[in-house]
């Protein structure tokens, strides 16, 4: 993340917010989040493999939204280097989630095999 105004960071913020919304309400979401939701089954299977001690329904909803975005970018989109995607996921966790979330997300993403 270069700056909070970086357009890629802003797009990711919107995607995390949209993904979070879908867990609670059937609301209008952006196109990027729709692409992620279309791969939800594949993404969730990979999250489950990366964090086997937590079932999907037990993961904090904000953490889950961030993980879904990161797994999508790591394993489906593959447009940026994994280190950039993981660093950005950690920054989003610092911004949106609890104090233990950055280390949880870092640990889970470190177990993925993109």
Secondary structure, 3 states (H helix, E strand, C coil): CCCCCCHHHHHHHHHHHHHHHHCCCCCCCCHHHHHHHHCHHHHHHHHHHHCCCCCHHHCCHHHHHHHHHHHHHHHHHCCCCHHHHHHHHHHHHHHHCCCCHHHHHHHHHHCCCC
